[in-house]
Amino acid sequence: ASQLHGVTIELRLLSDLMSRSHGSLLAHLQSAGISVEMACSKWLMCLFVTVLPIESTLRIWDLLLLDGASKGGCSAVPLVGCLGLLQLHEAQLLAVPDADSLLPELISLPSNLESSQEEILIESVAKFVSSAYGTDLLQELIEPLRAAHTRFVEAEMLLREAEAKEERSAERDGHASSSDSGQPRTLLGVPPREGGAGVGSSGSFGALASHSGAARYSLRRELEALRNAVLMDLRSVHMSSISLMGALRPS
């Protein structure tokens, strides 16, 4: 799950980078109902193994290890490789109007590379790794975006977990009420003490209040507020990144 979590973050980051460097292509894909996740998840999950010729894959891996070693293990090479593949075939993809044909065309891009295109792709990635702007981009653009998307994905996961718990609790409450003999019980199924104070209702059991509908609603509101705050952070980073994107676009 943690690996898929990381891939989700990288795919959303790739979508952000595409919006700045390949906006027309991204809009074309979205108009056809194709997301970056649908098109590029395999590229990132296998780091181009099985999608690029083995010679090109190994050369990209060399650049990945070189770039990651110089930046504490955090490399933008896979993202730049994806952008390079899209750049090489941008005109070809924009010319495909049919959504049913566009996705297969997009998925098969790496396997249809010509030798000259492979060289261009490797040169683009190597240029990013060797040039001075690579470090600046990682620090000023990619890492702030990655950090913001990490927070956003984590907030979404917490929200889904809270909603799933709410649904399970509601189902348990329904079963309990249908089979209840009439004795009042708390949401945890424990009979209340004399005086009406049940486990999880107040005092030192406040941490268990997440079992109550009101607490779950409050948590959901907090998570939605966090998600909105992260979206604002993303917009802020996007505005500051516009001047940097020209360097990222592979030539």
C-alpha positions as CSV (number, residue, x, y, z in Angstrom):
1,A,0.0,0.0,0.0
2,S,2.8,2.4,0.8
3,Q,4.4,1.8,-2.6
4,L,1.1,2.5,-4.3
5,H,0.8,5.6,-2.1
6,G,4.2,6.8,-3.5
7,V,3.2,6.1,-7.1
8,T,0.0,8.0,-6.7
9,I,2.0,11.0,-5.4
10,E,4.5,10.8,-8.3
11,L,1.7,10.5,-10.9
12,R,-0.1,13.6,-9.5
13,L,3.2,15.4,-9.6
14,L,3.7,14.3,-13.2
15,S,0.3,15.7,-14.1
16,D,1.3,19.0,-12.5
17,L,4.5,19.2,-14.5
18,M,2.6,18.3,-17.7
19,S,0.2,21.1,-17.1
20,R,3.1,23.5,-17.3
21,S,5.3,21.9,-19.9
22,H,2.8,20.1,-22.1
23,G,-0.5,21.8,-21.4
24,S,-2.0,21.2,-24.8
25,L,-1.3,17.5,-24.6
26,L,-2.7,17.2,-21.1
27,A,-5.9,19.0,-22.1
28,H,-6.2,16.7,-25.2
29,L,-5.9,13.6,-22.9
30,Q,-8.4,15.0,-20.4
31,S,-10.9,15.9,-23.1
32,A,-10.7,12.2,-24.2
33,G,-11.3,11.1,-20.6
34,I,-7.7,9.8,-20.2
35,S,-5.8,10.6,-17.0
36,V,-2.1,10.6,-16.4
37,E,-2.6,7.7,-14.1
38,M,-4.2,5.6,-16.8
39,A,-1.4,6.4,-19.3
40,C,1.8,6.5,-17.3
41,S,1.4,4.5,-14.1
42,K,3.2,1.4,-15.6
43,W,6.1,3.6,-16.7
44,L,6.7,4.8,-13.1
45,M,5.8,1.6,-11.3
46,C,8.4,-0.5,-13.2
47,L,10.8,2.3,-13.9
48,F,10.5,1.7,-17.6
49,V,11.4,-2.0,-17.4
50,T,9.3,-4.0,-19.9
51,V,8.3,-0.7,-21.7
52,L,11.6,0.5,-23.0
53,P,14.3,-1.6,-24.8
54,I,16.7,-3.0,-22.2
55,E,19.6,-0.9,-23.4
56,S,17.7,2.4,-22.9
57,T,16.3,1.2,-19.6
58,L,19.7,0.5,-18.2
59,R,21.0,3.9,-19.4
60,I,18.1,5.6,-17.6
61,W,18.8,3.6,-14.5
62,D,22.4,4.7,-14.6
63,L,21.2,8.3,-14.7
64,L,18.7,7.6,-12.0
65,L,21.4,6.3,-9.7
66,L,23.7,9.1,-10.5
67,D,21.1,11.8,-9.9
68,G,19.7,10.1,-6.8
69,A,23.1,9.7,-5.2
70,S,23.8,13.4,-5.6
71,K,20.5,14.4,-4.1
72,G,20.1,12.2,-1.2
73,G,18.3,9.4,-3.0
74,C,15.5,11.7,-4.3
75,S,15.6,11.8,-8.1
76,A,13.4,13.5,-10.8
77,V,14.8,11.2,-13.5
78,P,11.6,9.0,-13.8
79,L,9.5,12.1,-14.2
80,V,11.8,13.7,-16.8
81,G,11.8,10.4,-18.6
82,C,8.0,10.4,-18.8
83,L,8.0,14.0,-20.0
84,G,10.6,13.1,-22.6
85,L,8.5,10.2,-24.0
86,L,5.5,12.5,-24.2
87,Q,7.5,15.2,-25.8
88,L,8.8,12.9,-28.5
89,H,5.2,11.9,-29.5
90,E,3.3,15.0,-28.7
91,A,2.4,15.9,-32.3
92,Q,1.4,12.3,-33.0
93,L,-0.8,12.1,-29.9
94,L,-2.5,15.4,-30.6
95,A,-3.4,14.1,-34.1
96,V,-5.5,11.2,-32.6
97,P,-9.0,12.5,-32.1
98,D,-10.6,9.2,-31.1
99,A,-10.5,8.4,-27.4
100,D,-10.6,4.6,-28.1
101,S,-7.5,4.9,-30.2
102,L,-5.7,7.4,-28.1
103,L,-5.1,5.3,-24.9
104,P,-3.6,2.3,-26.7
105,E,-1.5,4.7,-28.7
106,L,-0.3,6.3,-25.6
107,I,0.4,3.1,-23.7
108,S,2.5,1.7,-26.6
109,L,4.7,4.7,-27.0
110,P,7.8,3.3,-25.3
111,S,7.8,0.1,-27.3
112,N,7.4,2.0,-30.6
113,L,10.5,4.2,-30.1
114,E,12.9,4.4,-33.0
115,S,16.6,4.2,-32.4
116,S,17.0,7.9,-33.0
117,Q,14.2,8.7,-30.6
118,E,15.8,6.5,-27.9
119,E,19.0,8.6,-28.2
120,I,17.0,11.8,-28.0
121,L,15.2,10.6,-24.9
122,I,18.5,9.5,-23.1
123,E,20.1,12.8,-24.1
124,S,17.2,14.8,-22.6
125,V,17.4,12.9,-19.3
126,A,21.2,13.2,-19.2
127,K,21.0,16.9,-19.9
128,F,18.7,17.3,-16.9
129,V,21.1,15.3,-14.6
130,S,24.3,17.0,-15.8
131,S,23.1,20.6,-16.0
132,A,23.1,23.2,-13.3
133,Y,19.3,23.8,-13.4
134,G,18.5,20.2,-12.5
135,T,19.4,20.8,-8.8
136,D,17.5,24.1,-8.8
137,L,14.4,22.5,-10.3
138,L,14.4,19.7,-7.8
139,Q,14.7,22.1,-4.8
140,E,12.5,25.0,-6.1
141,L,9.8,23.1,-8.0
142,I,9.6,19.4,-7.8
143,E,10.2,18.9,-4.0
144,P,7.6,21.6,-2.9
145,L,5.1,20.0,-5.3
146,R,5.9,16.5,-4.1
147,A,5.6,17.6,-0.4
148,A,2.2,19.2,-1.1
149,H,0.9,16.2,-3.0
150,T,2.1,13.9,-0.2
151,R,0.1,15.9,2.3
152,F,-2.9,15.9,0.0
153,V,-2.8,12.1,-0.6
154,E,-2.4,11.4,3.1
155,A,-5.4,13.7,3.9
156,E,-7.5,11.8,1.3
157,M,-6.4,8.4,2.8
158,L,-7.4,9.6,6.3
159,L,-10.7,10.9,5.0
160,R,-11.5,7.6,3.2
161,E,-10.6,5.6,6.3
162,A,-12.8,7.8,8.5
163,E,-15.7,7.4,6.0
164,A,-15.2,3.6,5.9
165,K,-15.2,3.4,9.7
166,E,-18.4,5.5,9.7
167,E,-20.1,3.1,7.3
168,R,-19.0,0.1,9.3
169,S,-20.1,1.7,12.6
170,A,-23.5,2.5,11.0
171,E,-23.9,-1.1,9.9
172,R,-23.1,-2.4,13.4
173,D,-25.5,0.1,14.9
174,G,-28.2,-1.1,12.6
175,H,-27.6,-4.7,13.4
176,A,-27.5,-4.0,17.2
177,S,-30.7,-2.0,17.2
178,S,-32.6,-4.7,15.3
179,S,-31.5,-7.4,17.8
180,D,-31.5,-5.2,20.9
181,S,-33.7,-6.5,23.7
182,G,-34.5,-3.0,24.9
183,Q,-31.5,-2.4,27.2
184,P,-29.8,0.9,26.3
185,R,-26.2,0.4,25.1
186,T,-23.4,2.7,23.9
187,L,-22.0,2.6,20.4
188,L,-19.2,0.4,21.7
189,G,-21.8,-2.1,22.9
190,V,-21.1,-1.6,26.6
191,P,-24.1,-1.0,28.9
192,P,-24.1,2.5,30.4
193,R,-23.1,3.1,34.0
194,E,-25.7,4.3,36.5
195,G,-26.2,8.0,35.9
196,G,-26.1,7.5,32.1
197,A,-22.4,7.9,31.5
198,G,-21.3,5.2,29.0
199,V,-17.8,4.3,27.8
200,G,-16.7,6.8,25.2
201,S,-19.3,9.4,26.1
202,S,-17.1,11.8,28.1
203,G,-14.1,12.3,30.5
204,S,-11.0,10.1,30.1
205,F,-12.7,8.2,27.2
206,G,-12.8,11.2,25.0
207,A,-10.4,9.6,22.6
208,L,-13.0,7.0,21.9
209,A,-15.5,9.7,20.7
210,S,-14.5,8.9,17.1
211,H,-17.2,6.2,17.4
212,S,-19.9,8.9,17.6
213,G,-21.5,10.3,14.5
214,A,-20.8,13.9,15.7
215,A,-17.1,13.1,16.1
216,R,-16.8,11.4,12.8
217,Y,-18.5,14.4,11.1
218,S,-16.0,16.7,12.9
219,L,-13.1,14.6,11.7
220,R,-14.4,14.6,8.2
221,R,-14.7,18.4,8.2
222,E,-11.1,18.8,9.6
223,L,-9.8,16.5,6.9
224,E,-11.7,18.3,4.2
225,A,-10.3,21.6,5.5
226,L,-6.8,20.1,5.4
227,R,-7.3,18.9,1.8
228,N,-8.5,22.4,0.8
229,A,-5.4,24.0,2.5
230,V,-3.1,21.7,0.6
231,L,-4.9,22.6,-2.7
232,M,-4.1,26.3,-1.9
233,D,-0.5,25.3,-1.3
234,L,-0.4,23.6,-4.6
235,R,-1.8,26.7,-6.4
236,S,0.8,28.8,-4.7
237,V,3.6,26.5,-5.8
238,H,2.2,26.4,-9.3
239,M,2.3,30.2,-9.6
240,S,5.9,30.3,-8.4
241,S,6.9,27.5,-10.8
242,I,5.9,29.1,-14.1
243,S,9.2,30.7,-14.8
244,L,11.0,27.4,-14.1
245,M,9.1,25.1,-16.4
246,G,11.0,26.1,-19.6
247,A,14.1,24.4,-18.3
248,L,12.2,21.2,-17.6
249,R,10.7,20.8,-21.0
250,P,13.0,18.3,-22.9
251,S,14.5,19.6,-26.1
